[in-house]
């Protein structure tokens, strides 16, 4: 894990603060913020920094969000241009308070980023939008290069750590994405009490849903108010998970204790 300092780190930090942007790097207490920001990359968080859900693993604030900022898409697009990013990752909080769950704002943001940064590839790391087909299609039609949606954990543990999201809904979201010809990615955490059989089932379920890019990382308790880690999985077990996923047919797998869904995301664009 690289220290959170350096010239590029400071440049990203200044730009994010100047344009009042949010990043999952900070709101999610990501352990890789130093490495990513020093590499000039960041995962931008749109639709504010307050989530309508309160998942037990996530450090993002929860509560009643503010109305979406209409200037956010153009500010984000300009920031990506200033950073001269070749690849960017965009994610968001859940917005169950909005009629379209924020999918229209999402589509407008992707469109703005593409218009101002025609040479920049885009990964859209989306929530489930309650599994509503028309919401998901708005993202697909906006044309990002990769659409990612995280399954987060195995089927049995989903009701324990995800407040509203359902395992099967996440699989259906991924099926819809891949079924429309989009490059599809997902990820999950380990160390929450799952067993090897459940990990294998999750890998297989994701593959059958059309997912071809996978990330696996260790769950780390972000604050004392969040769910405790049940175990700390050794690196050799992560290698075993990677080999299992590759044998299943995944084209790109990141599996390591400090891996998060957008870690080394610029490499995922070449997969498939």
DRENPA-3360 file (N, C-alpha, C; in nm, 2 decimals, always signed):
BEGIN
1 = XXXXXXXX = +0.09/-0.12/+0.00/+0.00/+0.00/+0.00/+0.09/+0.12/+0.00 ~ +0.07/+0.21/-0.10/+0.16/+0.33/-0.11/+0.11/+0.44/-0.03 ~ +0.20/+0.52/+0.03/+0.17/+0.63/+0.11/+0.09/+0.74/+0.04 ~ -0.01/+0.80/+0.10/-0.10/+0.90/+0.04/-0.03/+1.03/+0.04 ~ +0.07/+1.04/-0.05/+0.14/+1.17/-0.07/+0.20/+1.16/-0.21 ~ +0.27/+1.27/-0.25/+0.33/+1.28/-0.38/+0.27/+1.38/-0.47 ~ +0.34/+1.42/-0.58/+0.29/+1.53/-0.67/+0.16/+1.49/-0.73 ~ +0.15/+1.37/-0.79/+0.02/+1.34/-0.85/-0.09/+1.33/-0.75;
9 = XXXXXXXX = -0.06/+1.27/-0.64/-0.16/+1.26/-0.53/-0.22/+1.40/-0.50 ~ -0.13/+1.49/-0.48/-0.17/+1.63/-0.45/-0.25/+1.69/-0.56 ~ -0.21/+1.67/-0.68/-0.28/+1.72/-0.80/-0.43/+1.67/-0.80 ~ -0.45/+1.54/-0.78/-0.58/+1.49/-0.78/-0.66/+1.54/-0.67 ~ -0.60/+1.55/-0.55/-0.67/+1.60/-0.43/-0.71/+1.74/-0.45 ~ -0.63/+1.83/-0.50/-0.66/+1.97/-0.52/-0.78/+1.98/-0.62 ~ -0.77/+1.90/-0.73/-0.88/+1.91/-0.83/-1.01/+1.87/-0.78 ~ -1.01/+1.76/-0.70/-1.13/+1.70/-0.65/-1.19/+1.81/-0.55;
17 = XXXXXXXX = -1.11/+1.87/-0.47/-1.16/+1.97/-0.37/-1.21/+2.09/-0.44 ~ -1.13/+2.14/-0.54/-1.17/+2.26/-0.61/-1.30/+2.25/-0.68 ~ -1.33/+2.14/-0.74/-1.46/+2.12/-0.81/-1.57/+2.06/-0.73 ~ -1.54/+2.04/-0.60/-1.64/+1.99/-0.50/-1.69/+1.85/-0.55 ~ -1.60/+1.77/-0.60/-1.63/+1.64/-0.64/-1.62/+1.54/-0.52 ~ -1.68/+1.42/-0.54/-1.67/+1.32/-0.44/-1.60/+1.20/-0.50 ~ -1.52/+1.12/-0.42/-1.46/+1.00/-0.47/-1.49/+0.89/-0.37 ~ -1.50/+0.77/-0.43/-1.52/+0.65/-0.34/-1.39/+0.62/-0.27;
25 = XXXXXXXX = -1.28/+0.68/-0.32/-1.15/+0.66/-0.26/-1.15/+0.71/-0.12 ~ -1.21/+0.83/-0.10/-1.21/+0.89/+0.03/-1.34/+0.85/+0.11 ~ -1.45/+0.85/+0.05/-1.57/+0.81/+0.12/-1.58/+0.67/+0.16 ~ -1.51/+0.58/+0.09/-1.50/+0.44/+0.12/-1.38/+0.40/+0.20 ~ -1.30/+0.50/+0.24/-1.17/+0.47/+0.31/-1.09/+0.36/+0.24 ~ -1.07/+0.37/+0.11/-1.00/+0.27/+0.03/-0.85/+0.27/+0.07 ~ -0.80/+0.15/+0.09/-0.66/+0.14/+0.13/-0.56/+0.17/+0.02 ~ -0.61/+0.17/-0.11/-0.52/+0.19/-0.22/-0.52/+0.34/-0.27;
33 = XXXXXXXX = -0.57/+0.43/-0.19/-0.58/+0.57/-0.24/-0.44/+0.63/-0.27 ~ -0.34/+0.60/-0.20/-0.21/+0.65/-0.23/-0.16/+0.60/-0.37 ~ -0.17/+0.47/-0.39/-0.12/+0.42/-0.52/-0.20/+0.47/-0.64 ~ -0.33/+0.47/-0.62/-0.42/+0.52/-0.73/-0.40/+0.67/-0.76 ~ -0.41/+0.75/-0.66/-0.39/+0.89/-0.68/-0.26/+0.93/-0.73 ~ -0.15/+0.86/-0.68/-0.02/+0.89/-0.73/-0.01/+0.85/-0.88 ~ -0.09/+0.75/-0.92/-0.09/+0.71/-1.07/-0.18/+0.81/-1.15 ~ -0.24/+0.91/-1.08/-0.33/+1.00/-1.15/-0.46/+0.95/-1.18;
41 = XXXXXXXX = -0.51/+0.85/-1.11/-0.64/+0.79/-1.13/-0.73/+0.80/-1.00 ~ -0.86/+0.81/-1.02/-0.95/+0.81/-0.91/-1.08/+0.76/-0.95 ~ -1.16/+0.70/-0.85/-1.29/+0.66/-0.88/-1.39/+0.76/-0.83 ~ -1.45/+0.83/-0.93/-1.54/+0.94/-0.90/-1.68/+0.90/-0.85 ~ -1.73/+0.96/-0.75/-1.86/+0.93/-0.69/-1.96/+1.04/-0.73 ~ -2.06/+1.00/-0.80/-2.16/+1.10/-0.84/-2.29/+1.09/-0.76 ~ -2.38/+1.18/-0.78/-2.51/+1.19/-0.71/-2.49/+1.21/-0.56 ~ -2.38/+1.28/-0.53/-2.36/+1.32/-0.39/-2.28/+1.21/-0.31;
49 = XXXXXXXX = -2.27/+1.23/-0.18/-2.19/+1.14/-0.10/-2.28/+1.08/+0.01 ~ -2.41/+1.09/+0.00/-2.50/+1.03/+0.10/-2.58/+0.92/+0.04 ~ -2.58/+0.80/+0.09/-2.64/+0.69/+0.03/-2.78/+0.66/+0.10 ~ -2.88/+0.62/+0.03/-3.01/+0.58/+0.09/-3.01/+0.45/+0.15 ~ -2.90/+0.37/+0.13/-2.89/+0.24/+0.20/-2.78/+0.24/+0.30 ~ -2.78/+0.14/+0.39/-2.68/+0.14/+0.50/-2.62/+0.00/+0.51 ~ -2.55/-0.04/+0.41/-2.49/-0.18/+0.41/-2.38/-0.18/+0.52 ~ -2.37/-0.30/+0.58/-2.29/-0.31/+0.70/-2.14/-0.31/+0.67;
57 = XXXXXXXX = -2.10/-0.32/+0.54/-1.96/-0.32/+0.51/-1.91/-0.19/+0.46 ~ -2.00/-0.10/+0.43/-1.96/+0.02/+0.35/-1.95/+0.15/+0.44 ~ -1.84/+0.22/+0.42/-1.81/+0.34/+0.49/-1.88/+0.47/+0.44 ~ -1.95/+0.46/+0.33/-2.01/+0.58/+0.27/-2.13/+0.62/+0.36 ~ -2.14/+0.75/+0.38/-2.25/+0.81/+0.47/-2.39/+0.76/+0.42 ~ -2.47/+0.75/+0.52/-2.61/+0.71/+0.48/-2.71/+0.81/+0.54 ~ -2.82/+0.83/+0.48/-2.92/+0.92/+0.52/-3.01/+0.97/+0.41 ~ -3.05/+1.10/+0.42/-3.14/+1.16/+0.32/-3.05/+1.24/+0.23;
65 = XXXXXXXX = -3.03/+1.20/+0.11/-2.94/+1.28/+0.02/-2.99/+1.41/-0.02 ~ -2.90/+1.50/-0.06/-2.94/+1.63/-0.12/-2.98/+1.61/-0.27 ~ -3.06/+1.70/-0.33/-3.09/+1.69/-0.47/-2.96/+1.68/-0.55 ~ -2.97/+1.61/-0.67/-2.85/+1.60/-0.75/-2.80/+1.74/-0.80 ~ -2.67/+1.76/-0.81/-2.62/+1.88/-0.85/-2.61/+1.88/-1.01 ~ -2.69/+1.97/-1.07/-2.69/+1.97/-1.22/-2.56/+2.00/-1.28 ~ -2.47/+2.07/-1.21/-2.34/+2.10/-1.26/-2.24/+1.99/-1.25 ~ -2.27/+1.89/-1.18/-2.17/+1.78/-1.15/-2.12/+1.71/-1.27;
73 = XXXXXXXX = -2.20/+1.67/-1.37/-2.15/+1.61/-1.49/-2.05/+1.69/-1.56 ~ -2.07/+1.82/-1.58/-1.97/+1.90/-1.66/-1.85/+1.92/-1.58 ~ -1.86/+1.94/-1.44/-1.74/+1.95/-1.36/-1.66/+1.83/-1.36 ~ -1.72/+1.71/-1.35/-1.65/+1.59/-1.36/-1.58/+1.57/-1.49 ~ -1.65/+1.60/-1.60/-1.59/+1.58/-1.73/-1.47/+1.67/-1.75 ~ -1.48/+1.80/-1.70/-1.37/+1.89/-1.70/-1.25/+1.85/-1.62 ~ -1.28/+1.79/-1.50/-1.17/+1.74/-1.41/-1.10/+1.62/-1.48 ~ -1.17/+1.53/-1.54/-1.11/+1.42/-1.61/-1.02/+1.47/-1.72;
81 = XXXXXXXX = -1.06/+1.58/-1.79/-0.98/+1.64/-1.90/-0.85/+1.70/-1.84 ~ -0.87/+1.77/-1.73/-0.75/+1.84/-1.66/-0.65/+1.74/-1.62 ~ -0.70/+1.62/-1.57/-0.61/+1.51/-1.52/-0.55/+1.43/-1.64 ~ -0.60/+1.46/-1.76/-0.56/+1.39/-1.88/-0.57/+1.23/-1.86 ~ -0.68/+1.19/-1.81/-0.70/+1.05/-1.78/-0.73/+0.97/-1.91 ~ -0.66/+0.86/-1.93/-0.69/+0.77/-2.04/-0.81/+0.68/-2.01 ~ -0.83/+0.66/-1.88/-0.94/+0.57/-1.83/-0.99/+0.63/-1.70 ~ -1.12/+0.63/-1.69/-1.18/+0.67/-1.56/-1.29/+0.58/-1.51;
89 = XXXXXXXX = -1.31/+0.58/-1.39/-1.41/+0.49/-1.32/-1.51/+0.59/-1.26 ~ -1.64/+0.57/-1.28/-1.74/+0.65/-1.22/-1.83/+0.55/-1.15 ~ -1.87/+0.59/-1.02/-1.96/+0.51/-0.94/-2.06/+0.61/-0.88 ~ -2.15/+0.56/-0.79/-2.24/+0.64/-0.73/-2.29/+0.58/-0.60 ~ -2.35/+0.66/-0.52/-2.43/+0.61/-0.40/-2.56/+0.56/-0.46 ~ -2.63/+0.48/-0.38/-2.77/+0.44/-0.42/-2.86/+0.56/-0.39 ~ -2.95/+0.58/-0.49/-3.05/+0.69/-0.48/-3.19/+0.64/-0.49 ~ -3.23/+0.56/-0.39/-3.37/+0.51/-0.39/-3.47/+0.61/-0.38;
97 = XXXXXXXX = -3.43/+0.74/-0.35/-3.52/+0.85/-0.33/-3.57/+0.90/-0.47 ~ -3.50/+0.87/-0.57/-3.53/+0.93/-0.70/-3.62/+0.83/-0.78 ~ -3.71/+0.88/-0.86/-3.80/+0.79/-0.94/-3.73/+0.69/-1.03 ~ -3.62/+0.74/-1.09/-3.54/+0.65/-1.18/-3.42/+0.60/-1.11 ~ -3.41/+0.61/-0.98/-3.29/+0.57/-0.90/-3.16/+0.64/-0.94 ~ -3.17/+0.75/-1.01/-3.05/+0.82/-1.06/-3.00/+0.78/-1.19 ~ -3.07/+0.69/-1.26/-3.01/+0.63/-1.38/-3.00/+0.74/-1.49 ~ -3.10/+0.83/-1.50/-3.09/+0.94/-1.60/-2.98/+1.03/-1.58;
105 = XXXXXXXX = -2.95/+1.06/-1.45/-2.83/+1.14/-1.42/-2.70/+1.07/-1.46 ~ -2.70/+0.94/-1.43/-2.59/+0.86/-1.47/-2.56/+0.87/-1.62 ~ -2.67/+0.85/-1.70/-2.65/+0.85/-1.84/-2.60/+0.99/-1.89 ~ -2.66/+1.10/-1.83/-2.61/+1.23/-1.87/-2.47/+1.25/-1.83 ~ -2.42/+1.20/-1.72/-2.28/+1.21/-1.68/-2.19/+1.14/-1.78 ~ -2.22/+1.02/-1.81/-2.14/+0.94/-1.91/-2.13/+1.02/-2.04 ~ -2.25/+1.07/-2.09/-2.25/+1.14/-2.21/-2.16/+1.27/-2.21 ~ -2.16/+1.34/-2.10/-2.08/+1.46/-2.08/-1.93/+1.42/-2.08;
113 = XXXXXXXX = -1.90/+1.32/-2.01/-1.76/+1.28/-2.00/-1.71/+1.23/-2.14 ~ -1.79/+1.16/-2.21/-1.75/+1.12/-2.35/-1.74/+1.23/-2.44 ~ -1.82/+1.33/-2.43/-1.82/+1.45/-2.52/-1.69/+1.53/-2.50 ~ -1.65/+1.55/-2.38/-1.54/+1.64/-2.35/-1.41/+1.56/-2.35 ~ -1.42/+1.43/-2.34/-1.30/+1.34/-2.33/-1.31/+1.22/-2.43 ~ -1.32/+1.25/-2.56/-1.34/+1.14/-2.66/-1.24/+1.03/-2.66 ~ -1.12/+1.06/-2.61/-1.02/+0.96/-2.60/-1.01/+0.88/-2.47 ~ -1.10/+0.91/-2.38/-1.09/+0.85/-2.25/-1.19/+0.73/-2.24;
121 = XXXXXXXX = -1.15/+0.62/-2.20/-1.24/+0.50/-2.18/-1.30/+0.52/-2.04 ~ -1.42/+0.46/-2.03/-1.51/+0.48/-1.91/-1.55/+0.34/-1.85 ~ -1.53/+0.32/-1.73/-1.60/+0.21/-1.65/-1.71/+0.27/-1.57 ~ -1.83/+0.22/-1.58/-1.94/+0.26/-1.50/-1.97/+0.16/-1.39 ~ -1.94/+0.19/-1.27/-1.96/+0.09/-1.16/-2.09/+0.13/-1.09 ~ -2.19/+0.06/-1.13/-2.33/+0.10/-1.10/-2.39/+0.03/-0.98 ~ -2.49/+0.09/-0.92/-2.57/+0.02/-0.82/-2.67/-0.06/-0.89 ~ -2.76/-0.13/-0.82/-2.86/-0.22/-0.89/-2.98/-0.15/-0.95;
129 = XXXXXXXX = -3.00/-0.02/-0.92/-3.12/+0.05/-0.97/-3.25/-0.03/-0.94 ~ -3.25/-0.11/-0.83/-3.36/-0.19/-0.80/-3.39/-0.30/-0.90 ~ -3.29/-0.32/-0.99/-3.31/-0.42/-1.09/-3.41/-0.38/-1.20 ~ -3.45/-0.26/-1.21/-3.55/-0.21/-1.31/-3.48/-0.20/-1.45 ~ -3.54/-0.28/-1.54/-3.47/-0.29/-1.67/-3.45/-0.16/-1.74 ~ -3.55/-0.07/-1.74/-3.53/+0.06/-1.81/-3.42/+0.14/-1.75 ~ -3.40/+0.13/-1.62/-3.29/+0.21/-1.56/-3.16/+0.16/-1.60 ~ -3.14/+0.02/-1.61/-3.02/-0.04/-1.65/-2.99/+0.00/-1.80;
137 = XXXXXXXX = -3.10/+0.00/-1.88/-3.08/+0.03/-2.02/-3.03/+0.17/-2.05 ~ -3.07/+0.26/-1.96/-3.02/+0.40/-1.98/-2.86/+0.40/-1.97 ~ -2.81/+0.32/-1.88/-2.66/+0.31/-1.87/-2.60/+0.24/-1.99 ~ -2.66/+0.14/-2.03/-2.61/+0.06/-2.15/-2.61/+0.15/-2.27 ~ -2.72/+0.22/-2.29/-2.74/+0.31/-2.41/-2.64/+0.43/-2.41 ~ -2.60/+0.47/-2.29/-2.50/+0.58/-2.28/-2.36/+0.54/-2.33 ~ -2.34/+0.41/-2.34/-2.22/+0.36/-2.40/-2.09/+0.36/-2.33 ~ -2.08/+0.33/-2.20/-1.95/+0.32/-2.14/-1.87/+0.20/-2.19;
145 = XXXXXXXX = -1.75/+0.19/-2.17/-1.67/+0.08/-2.22/-1.68/-0.05/-2.14 ~ -1.70/-0.03/-2.01/-1.72/-0.14/-1.92/-1.83/-0.10/-1.82 ~ -1.93/-0.19/-1.80/-2.02/-0.17/-1.69/-2.00/-0.28/-1.58 ~ -1.98/-0.23/-1.46/-1.95/-0.31/-1.35/-2.06/-0.30/-1.24 ~ -2.09/-0.41/-1.18/-2.18/-0.41/-1.07/-2.14/-0.52/-0.97 ~ -2.11/-0.48/-0.85/-2.05/-0.58/-0.75/-2.16/-0.66/-0.68 ~ -2.14/-0.79/-0.68/-2.22/-0.89/-0.61/-2.19/-0.88/-0.46 ~ -2.07/-0.83/-0.42/-2.03/-0.80/-0.29/-2.00/-0.92/-0.20;
153 = XXXXXXXX = -2.08/-1.02/-0.20/-2.06/-1.14/-0.11/-2.14/-1.26/-0.16 ~ -2.13/-1.37/-0.09/-2.19/-1.49/-0.14/-2.34/-1.48/-0.11 ~ -2.42/-1.57/-0.17/-2.57/-1.57/-0.16/-2.61/-1.57/-0.01 ~ -2.56/-1.66/+0.07/-2.61/-1.68/+0.21/-2.59/-1.55/+0.29 ~ -2.48/-1.48/+0.27/-2.44/-1.37/+0.35/-2.51/-1.24/+0.31 ~ -2.56/-1.24/+0.19/-2.61/-1.11/+0.13/-2.72/-1.04/+0.22 ~ -2.82/-1.12/+0.27/-2.91/-1.05/+0.36/-2.85/-0.99/+0.49 ~ -2.74/-1.04/+0.53/-2.68/-1.00/+0.66/-2.60/-0.87/+0.64;
161 = XXXXXXXX = -2.55/-0.85/+0.52/-2.46/-0.73/+0.51/-2.51/-0.63/+0.41 ~ -2.60/-0.66/+0.32/-2.66/-0.56/+0.23/-2.80/-0.53/+0.27 ~ -2.83/-0.41/+0.29/-2.96/-0.37/+0.35/-3.08/-0.40/+0.26 ~ -3.07/-0.37/+0.13/-3.18/-0.38/+0.04/-3.15/-0.47/-0.08 ~ -3.02/-0.46/-0.12/-2.98/-0.54/-0.24/-3.00/-0.69/-0.22 ~ -3.03/-0.76/-0.33/-3.05/-0.90/-0.33/-2.95/-0.97/-0.42 ~ -2.90/-1.08/-0.38/-2.80/-1.16/-0.46/-2.86/-1.18/-0.60 ~ -2.98/-1.23/-0.61/-3.04/-1.27/-0.74/-3.06/-1.14/-0.83;
169 = XXXXXXXX = -3.10/-1.03/-0.76/-3.12/-0.91/-0.84/-2.98/-0.86/-0.90 ~ -2.87/-0.88/-0.83/-2.74/-0.84/-0.88/-2.71/-0.93/-1.00 ~ -2.74/-1.06/-0.99/-2.71/-1.15/-1.10/-2.79/-1.11/-1.23 ~ -2.92/-1.07/-1.20/-3.01/-1.03/-1.31/-2.96/-0.90/-1.38 ~ -2.91/-0.81/-1.30/-2.85/-0.68/-1.35/-2.73/-0.72/-1.44 ~ -2.64/-0.81/-1.40/-2.52/-0.85/-1.48/-2.57/-0.92/-1.60 ~ -2.67/-1.00/-1.59/-2.72/-1.07/-1.71/-2.77/-0.97/-1.82 ~ -2.84/-0.87/-1.77/-2.89/-0.77/-1.86/-2.78/-0.69/-1.93;
177 = XXXXXXXX = -2.67/-0.66/-1.85/-2.56/-0.59/-1.91/-2.49/-0.67/-2.02 ~ -2.45/-0.80/-1.98/-2.38/-0.88/-2.07/-2.47/-0.92/-2.19 ~ -2.60/-0.94/-2.17/-2.69/-0.98/-2.27/-2.71/-0.87/-2.38 ~ -2.67/-0.75/-2.34/-2.68/-0.64/-2.44/-2.54/-0.61/-2.50 ~ -2.45/-0.71/-2.49/-2.32/-0.70/-2.56/-2.22/-0.61/-2.49 ~ -2.24/-0.57/-2.36/-2.14/-0.49/-2.29/-2.04/-0.57/-2.22 ~ -1.92/-0.52/-2.21/-1.82/-0.58/-2.13/-1.86/-0.57/-1.98 ~ -1.86/-0.69/-1.91/-1.93/-0.69/-1.78/-1.83/-0.74/-1.67;
185 = XXXXXXXX = -1.84/-0.67/-1.56/-1.74/-0.69/-1.45/-1.81/-0.69/-1.32 ~ -1.76/-0.77/-1.22/-1.82/-0.77/-1.09/-1.70/-0.80/-0.99 ~ -1.74/-0.79/-0.86/-1.64/-0.82/-0.76/-1.71/-0.86/-0.63 ~ -1.64/-0.93/-0.54/-1.69/-0.96/-0.41/-1.58/-0.96/-0.30 ~ -1.62/-0.95/-0.18/-1.52/-0.95/-0.07/-1.52/-1.09/+0.00 ~ -1.41/-1.12/+0.06/-1.40/-1.25/+0.14/-1.36/-1.21/+0.28 ~ -1.37/-1.30/+0.38/-1.34/-1.27/+0.52/-1.46/-1.24/+0.60 ~ -1.58/-1.26/+0.54/-1.71/-1.23/+0.60/-1.78/-1.35/+0.66;
193 = XXXXXXXX = -1.71/-1.46/+0.65/-1.77/-1.59/+0.70/-1.81/-1.69/+0.60 ~ -1.78/-1.66/+0.47/-1.81/-1.75/+0.36/-1.72/-1.87/+0.37 ~ -1.76/-1.98/+0.30/-1.67/-2.09/+0.28/-1.63/-2.11/+0.14 ~ -1.53/-2.20/+0.11/-1.48/-2.22/-0.02/-1.59/-2.27/-0.12 ~ -1.68/-2.35/-0.08/-1.79/-2.39/-0.17/-1.87/-2.27/-0.21 ~ -1.90/-2.18/-0.12/-1.98/-2.07/-0.15/-1.91/-1.97/-0.24 ~ -1.78/-1.96/-0.22/-1.69/-1.88/-0.31/-1.70/-1.93/-0.46 ~ -1.68/-2.07/-0.47/-1.69/-2.13/-0.60/-1.82/-2.11/-0.66;
201 = XXXXXXXX = -1.93/-2.12/-0.58/-2.07/-2.10/-0.64/-2.08/-1.96/-0.69 ~ -2.03/-1.86/-0.61/-2.04/-1.72/-0.66/-1.96/-1.70/-0.79 ~ -1.84/-1.75/-0.79/-1.76/-1.74/-0.92/-1.84/-1.80/-1.04 ~ -1.90/-1.91/-1.02/-1.98/-1.98/-1.12/-2.10/-1.90/-1.16 ~ -2.17/-1.85/-1.06/-2.29/-1.77/-1.08/-2.26/-1.64/-1.16 ~ -2.15/-1.58/-1.13/-2.11/-1.46/-1.20/-2.07/-1.49/-1.35 ~ -2.01/-1.60/-1.37/-1.97/-1.64/-1.50/-2.09/-1.67/-1.59 ~ -2.19/-1.74/-1.53/-2.31/-1.77/-1.60/-2.39/-1.65/-1.63;
209 = XXXXXXXX = -2.37/-1.54/-1.55/-2.44/-1.42/-1.57/-2.38/-1.34/-1.68 ~ -2.27/-1.39/-1.74/-2.20/-1.32/-1.85/-2.08/-1.23/-1.80 ~ -2.05/-1.23/-1.68/-1.94/-1.15/-1.63/-1.81/-1.22/-1.67 ~ -1.71/-1.14/-1.72/-1.58/-1.19/-1.76/-1.46/-1.12/-1.69 ~ -1.49/-1.02/-1.61/-1.38/-0.96/-1.54/-1.42/-0.96/-1.39 ~ -1.33/-1.00/-1.30/-1.36/-1.03/-1.16/-1.26/-0.97/-1.07 ~ -1.30/-0.92/-0.96/-1.21/-0.87/-0.85/-1.25/-0.94/-0.72 ~ -1.15/-0.98/-0.64/-1.18/-1.05/-0.51/-1.08/-0.98/-0.41;
217 = XXXXXXXX = -1.14/-0.93/-0.31/-1.05/-0.86/-0.21/-1.09/-0.90/-0.06 ~ -1.01/-0.87/+0.03/-1.03/-0.89/+0.17/-1.12/-0.78/+0.23 ~ -1.23/-0.82/+0.30/-1.31/-0.72/+0.37/-1.23/-0.67/+0.49 ~ -1.23/-0.53/+0.50/-1.16/-0.47/+0.61/-1.27/-0.38/+0.68 ~ -1.29/-0.39/+0.80/-1.38/-0.31/+0.88/-1.35/-0.17/+0.87 ~ -1.43/-0.08/+0.81/-1.39/+0.06/+0.79/-1.40/+0.14/+0.92 ~ -1.50/+0.11/+1.00/-1.51/+0.18/+1.13/-1.56/+0.08/+1.24 ~ -1.55/+0.12/+1.36/-1.60/+0.03/+1.47/-1.75/+0.01/+1.46;
225 = XXXXXXXX = -1.82/+0.09/+1.39/-1.97/+0.07/+1.38/-2.01/-0.02/+1.27 ~ -1.91/-0.07/+1.19/-1.94/-0.16/+1.08/-1.91/-0.31/+1.12 ~ -1.96/-0.40/+1.04/-1.94/-0.54/+1.06/-1.80/-0.57/+1.08 ~ -1.76/-0.66/+1.17/-1.63/-0.70/+1.19/-1.59/-0.81/+1.09 ~ -1.46/-0.81/+1.05/-1.42/-0.92/+0.97/-1.42/-1.05/+1.05 ~ -1.47/-1.16/+0.99/-1.47/-1.29/+1.05/-1.33/-1.36/+1.04 ~ -1.26/-1.33/+0.93/-1.13/-1.39/+0.91/-1.05/-1.31/+0.82 ~ -0.92/-1.33/+0.82/-0.82/-1.26/+0.72/-0.76/-1.37/+0.64;
233 = XXXXXXXX = -0.80/-1.37/+0.51/-0.77/-1.47/+0.42/-0.63/-1.46/+0.37 ~ -0.55/-1.57/+0.38/-0.41/-1.56/+0.34/-0.39/-1.54/+0.19 ~ -0.28/-1.48/+0.14/-0.26/-1.45/+0.00/-0.27/-1.58/-0.09 ~ -0.22/-1.69/-0.04/-0.23/-1.82/-0.12/-0.37/-1.86/-0.15 ~ -0.46/-1.82/-0.06/-0.60/-1.86/-0.08/-0.66/-1.76/-0.19 ~ -0.61/-1.64/-0.20/-0.66/-1.55/-0.30/-0.60/-1.60/-0.44 ~ -0.48/-1.66/-0.44/-0.43/-1.71/-0.56/-0.52/-1.83/-0.61 ~ -0.56/-1.91/-0.51/-0.65/-2.02/-0.54/-0.78/-1.98/-0.60;
241 = XXXXXXXX = -0.84/-1.87/-0.54/-0.96/-1.81/-0.60/-0.94/-1.76/-0.74 ~ -0.82/-1.70/-0.76/-0.79/-1.65/-0.90/-0.78/-1.77/-1.00 ~ -0.71/-1.87/-0.96/-0.70/-1.99/-1.05/-0.83/-2.05/-1.08 ~ -0.92/-2.06/-0.98/-1.05/-2.11/-0.99/-1.13/-2.03/-1.09 ~ -1.12/-1.90/-1.08/-1.20/-1.81/-1.17/-1.14/-1.82/-1.32 ~ -1.01/-1.83/-1.33/-0.95/-1.84/-1.47/-0.99/-1.98/-1.53 ~ -0.99/-2.08/-1.45/-1.03/-2.21/-1.50/-1.18/-2.21/-1.54 ~ -1.26/-2.13/-1.47/-1.40/-2.12/-1.50/-1.42/-2.05/-1.64;
249 = XXXXXXXX = -1.33/-1.96/-1.67/-1.34/-1.89/-1.80/-1.33/-1.74/-1.79 ~ -1.31/-1.69/-1.67/-1.29/-1.54/-1.66/-1.17/-1.50/-1.74 ~ -1.18/-1.38/-1.80/-1.07/-1.33/-1.89/-0.97/-1.25/-1.81 ~ -1.01/-1.19/-1.70/-0.92/-1.10/-1.62/-0.97/-1.11/-1.48 ~ -0.87/-1.15/-1.39/-0.90/-1.16/-1.25/-0.80/-1.09/-1.16 ~ -0.85/-1.00/-1.07/-0.76/-0.94/-0.97/-0.81/-1.00/-0.84 ~ -0.72/-1.08/-0.77/-0.75/-1.14/-0.65/-0.63/-1.13/-0.55 ~ -0.65/-1.04/-0.45/-0.55/-1.02/-0.35/-0.61/-0.95/-0.23;
257 = XXXXXXXX = -0.55/-0.96/-0.11/-0.62/-0.89/+0.00/-0.65/-0.75/-0.01 ~ -0.57/-0.66/-0.08/-0.60/-0.52/-0.09/-0.67/-0.48/-0.22 ~ -0.71/-0.58/-0.30/-0.79/-0.55/-0.42/-0.92/-0.49/-0.39 ~ -0.96/-0.38/-0.46/-1.09/-0.33/-0.46/-1.14/-0.32/-0.60 ~ -1.27/-0.30/-0.62/-1.33/-0.32/-0.75/-1.27/-0.24/-0.86 ~ -1.22/-0.12/-0.82/-1.16/-0.03/-0.93/-1.01/-0.03/-0.93 ~ -0.95/-0.11/-0.85/-0.80/-0.12/-0.84/-0.75/-0.17/-0.97 ~ -0.65/-0.10/-1.03/-0.59/-0.14/-1.16/-0.70/-0.14/-1.27;
265 = XXXXXXXX = -0.80/-0.06/-1.26/-0.92/-0.07/-1.35/-0.87/-0.04/-1.50 ~ -0.76/+0.04/-1.51/-0.72/+0.07/-1.65/-0.67/-0.06/-1.72 ~ -0.63/-0.16/-1.65/-0.59/-0.29/-1.71/-0.71/-0.37/-1.76 ~ -0.83/-0.35/-1.69/-0.95/-0.43/-1.72/-1.00/-0.40/-1.86 ~ -0.98/-0.27/-1.91/-1.03/-0.23/-2.04/-0.98/-0.32/-2.15 ~ -0.86/-0.38/-2.13/-0.80/-0.46/-2.24/-0.84/-0.60/-2.23 ~ -0.92/-0.64/-2.13/-0.96/-0.78/-2.11/-1.07/-0.81/-2.21 ~ -1.07/-0.93/-2.26/-1.18/-0.97/-2.35/-1.16/-0.93/-2.49;
% end
